[in-house]
Amino acid sequence: MKKRRPWLRWILMAILLVVGLVLIFNQPIKEHLVASYQPKVSKQSIAQNNKKKATYNFSDVKDLNLQSAAQARANRQQIHVIGEVSVPDINMTIPIAKGVDNTTLALAAGTMRPGMKMGQGNYALAGHNMAHGSKILFSPLYYHAKVGQMVYLTDLKRVYEYKIYKRTFIAATQVNVVNDTKQPIITMITCDATGARRLLIRGRFVKSEPFNSAPQKAQKAFSSKYTNGR
């Protein structure tokens, strides 16, 4: 008769407990990893990052999970922040980084074409939507963005104002929405709750002004910590 191994049972129970805890706290841990990303941004760092190379293969971007969030935090030096985007009415202010890849989009909004300039043409941004009432990245757009709200971009030199005129859902294959346009607009894209389609938010350019002359709510948003998770 074989002897029982009580220690093996305890090991299995411990493994099951750890797995259970990870499943329970997966979302809070992931959101904490994103929310605690608060890079120091300056005019000088933005100028330097604008000169760096980036990739724009949006089709290669995977869903944001705990592993990819942790990897992004470990590789955060690869994220080249070139500005900030804010929609004060929905309490959303996050960094804009150059390009779209898994590391960049795990912690910031990414630019979808090279050579874009704020206030000119179609300034197209992509960001993750974590659903389930999440407050990180572009999730607030999915839950709270409305036509008529103001969107602000900044490179810390000037603030660029846009007014949302369109909120609609498009097929994931409708990639032409990031093409450049003659009229200055902003395009923000994120997944819907199922991940099968995309939410498209568009705003018309209104004006730009020096940072210190921008609306107070925009200055306050850009001067505070990023709102991921708050």
Beta strands, then each sheet from edge to edge (+ up, - down):
strand 1: 81-87
strand 2: 92-97
strand 3: 109-111
strand 4: 122-126
strand 5: 150-154
strand 6: 158-171
strand 7: 185-191
strand 8: 197-210
sheet 1: 1+ 2- 3- 4+ 7+ 8- 6+ 5- 1+
end
